[in-house]
Amino acid sequence: MKKGGSITYGGQRIADLEDTLLDATGDEASEDAYAQLIIKLNKHFLAKTNKDFAHARFQFGNLTQNHDESLVRYYTRIREIAKKCSFSNESEAIRDHLIKTMTNNVVRIKAIRKNWTLDQILEEAELDEETRTQAKEMEKKVNSDETIKRVINYRQQRQRPSSQIFREQSTSSTREKTTNPCNRCGYDRAHKQCPAMGSLCNACGKRNHYAKIHRTTGDETTLSCVVYINGHKTLVEPDTGADSNIMDEIQLQELKTKSPEIRLPVKGECIVNIENETRITQAPLVIIKGKINSLPLLGRTTLEELG
């Protein structure tokens, strides 16, 4: 009667198991029908549970922290697996695994030396990660300011009157023999025939010179190239000596006028899409106050990403 009630209230799943599982043998066969049913069900479900524990603990033991993953997020992943492992002391198991596999060696050493609890490890890791993030932001701001100063000084040096530059060069005690590049193609003047003759400049649309030798205002020839900033065609100057991409607020206003859908700050820094004919990248663009008297500047890192 007890067996029948168990099957009735247990549902179709219990009824199917009672029909398919092997009957008890040996001493177990002497038990009544209800006891034999309980023995069969226990053997089935306990075996399945043990398999689940083994797999969960295998997963737990192989967990490692990703290089860009915070310790708190990593702890969350560990905790989800630990719930399936039936550890006698779950917090202690998680703590030991964190110490063994965390990427922050500074926190690891402190945790071992001071025998920290799990909560203490998480608190220290969060504080350490916040401090590192703030330090990087401060360092980035300092580097950006220094880059702007160097660019402005560089532009001022380039914009000196040619007569002054000539006098300075004339008083130099040593002179290096240089080869004057062709002002149409940029190659050595030794070329018998300039390859740029008849070609169309991608920067200004005129003929007989390449875009990289496109002339800006004045007598100075400036290397330049065409890129697309957030989809808008822009003539820029590549500078492998610069750490940042720079545009002044006047150039920014012109960009907004031509493409009003582009939303960029008046001053500060923002992330924009910069692309050429073959590649596209996301890069920070520094907007500075005033005018830099030159084309917008593309720094070394962005030039490398664009190939």
N, C-alpha and C positions, 0 to 999 in steps of 0.2 A: 504493500500500500504506500509506504514511504517512497519506494522507488518510482511508482507510478505518479505520485504527486510531484516529485522532483522533475520528471520528464515533462509533465503537463505544464508546470509553472516555469520550467527552464526554457521552453520553447522548442522550435524545430531544430535549432542548432544542437541542443543537448540530445534530442531524440536521434539525430543523425550520428552523433558521436557514439551513442550507446550501441547503435547497430554496427558501426564500422570498426570500433576499437576492439583489440583482442581481449578475450575474457581472462579473468584472473586465473592463475595457476598455483599449484602447491597449496600451502597453508591458506593463501588468500581465497582459494576456491571454496573453503569451508564457511566463509562468511555468508551472511544473508545477502539477498539480492541488492538491497540498498547500499550496504557496505561495499559490495563489489563494484557498484556503479561509481561510488565516490573514489575508490582506488583507481579505476580506469581514468576518470576525469583528472585526478591529481597528477597521474603520470603524464598525461597529455599536456596539460597547461604548465606544469612546473618545468618540463623539458623545454617547452617553447620559451618560457621566461628566462631560463638559463642561457639559451642561445642569444636572446636579445641583450642580456647583460654582457655577454662576451663580446658581441659586436660593438656595443656602445663603449665599452672600456677600451677596445681597440681604437675606435675613433678618437676617444679622449686622449689616449697616449700619443697619438700622431698629430694633434693640433699644434700649430706654430703660429706666431704672430707675423702678419704681413708687414712689409717695410713701411707702408704708409698708413698703417692702422693704429689708432690710439689704443692705449692699454685698457681703457674702460670698454671700448667696443670689443676688444679681444676677450676681455673677461665675460662679456655678455654671450659670446659664442661658446666659451668654455662651460658656462653655467648651464646652457641649454642641453649640452651633451651630458653633463654631470648628473642631471636629473634622471637620466635613464640608466645610470650605473649603479644605483643603490649603494653608494658609499656609506660606511658607518659614520664618517665625519666628512660631509661634503665640502664644507668651507676649508678644512685643512687640506683636502685633496686638491682643490682648486688653487689654494695658496702655493702649495709645493710645485704644481705644474706651471703656474705663472712665473715663479722665481726661476725655474729651469729653462723656460722658453721665451721670456720677454726679451725684446731687442734693446731696451734701455739698461745698459750695464751699470750706470750710476745708481739707479734705483735698486737693481739687483744686489749690489754690494751692500747698500744701506740696509736692505731687508734682511740679508743674512747676518750682518754684523749686529743689528739691533733686535733680531728675532721678531720682526713685525708681524702683526696679524694681517688678515686679508684686507680689512678696512683701511689699515694704515698704509698698506702698499698702494691701494687704489687712490687714496687721498694724496700721497706724495707724488705718484705718477701724474695725476691730473694737474697738480701745481707745477711740476717740472715741465710738462708739455705746454702749459699756458705761458710760462716764463720764456721758453724757447721761441714760441710764436711771436711774442711781443718783442724779443730781442732781434728777430729776423726783420720785423717791420721797421724797427728803429734803424737797423743797419741799411736796409733798402732805401729809407728816406735820406740818410747821410750820403750814400753812394750816388743817389739821384741828384742831390744838390751839388756834389762835387763834379759830376758829369756835366751839368749845366754850366758851371763856372768854367770848366775846361773848354767847352764848346764855344762859349762867348769869347774867351780870350783867344781861342784859335781863329775865330771869325775876325776879330779885331786885328790880329796880326796879318791876316790875308788881305784885309781891306786898306792897308797902309798905301799911300801914294807910291806909284812905281818908281818915281825919282828917288824917294827915300830908300826904297829897297835896293836900287842900283848903287847908291852911295855906300850903303852898308856892305854890299857885295864887293865894291871896288876897294875898300879898306881892308878886306880880309887878307891875311897873310898866305893862306893856302886856298887853292881853287881846284875843284874836281872837274874833270872833263866830262860833260854830259851830252847826251844825244837828244836833240829837240824832236818831240813827237809831232807827227802830222796833225794839224788842227782840224782835219776832216774825219780821219778814221782812228787816230790815236796810236797808230803804229809808228815805227821808226821811219824817218824821212828817207831812208835808203831805198824804200820801195820804189821801183821804177814807175809803177802805175798805182794810184790810190784806189783801193777796192771800194771806197765809199762813193766814188763818182757815179752819179746816176741813181744812187739808192735813196730811199725815202726815210726821213727821220721819224721814228715812232713817237718822239716827244713833241715836236712842233709841226710835223707834217710837211716840212720843206725838204728839198732835195740836196744831194751832194755832201751829206755828213751823217754819221751815226748818232743815235740817241745818247750814247755814252759820252759824246763830245759836244752835246747840245750846249750852246753858249747862253750864259745868263747875262744880266746887265753888266756893262763895263767891258774892259778888255780881257778880263780873266776867263779862261776856259775851265769849266767845272764838269767833272764826271757826274753824270746823272743817269737815272733809269726810271722807267714807268712802272708803277705798281698800282694796285687797287686797294684803297683803304675803305673797308666796309662797303665795297662795291663801287666806289667812286675812283675814277682814273686820276692819279696824282703823280706829278713829277717830283722825285726825291733825289737826295744825294747820298750815296753809300759811303760810309766811313767806318772802316774796320778798327779804327782807334777809339771809337766811342762805345760806351757801355750801354747806352740807352737810345731809344727812338724818340726824337724830339720834334715838336712843332710849336710855333708861337701862336699867340691868341689871334693874330690877324689872319694867318693862314687857316686857322680853325674856322674863323668867321666866313672866309671865302668858301670853305668846304661845306659849311652849313647852308650858305646861300645857294650853291649849286645843287646840293642834295639835302633839302630841309628835313627829310625823314631821319637823317643821321643825328643821333643824340649823344653829344660828347660834352664834358665839363669845360667851362671857360678856362679854368686853371686847375692844375693838379695832375692826376694820372688816371688812365682808364685802359681797359683791355679792348683792342680792336682786331678785326680780321684784316690781315695784309696778305695779298696774293700777287703772284706774277703769272706768266703764261703756263707754268708747269706745276707750281706748288702753292699751298695756302697754309698760313699759320696764324695762331692767336698770339698777340704780343702786347706788352704794356706800351702806351704812348704817353710821353710826358708833355704836358701843355704848359708853356712858360709865359709869363707876363711880358708884354712889350713885343719887340721885333728883333729877330736874330739876323736880319739882312742876308738871308741865304735860303736855299731850298730846305724843305723839311728833311730831317736827318734820319737815316736808318743805321742802327748800330750793328756791331759785330755779330751778336747772337742771332738777330733776325736775319741778317744776310746769310749766315750759315744755314739756317733753317729753310730759307728760300732757294738754297743751292747756288 
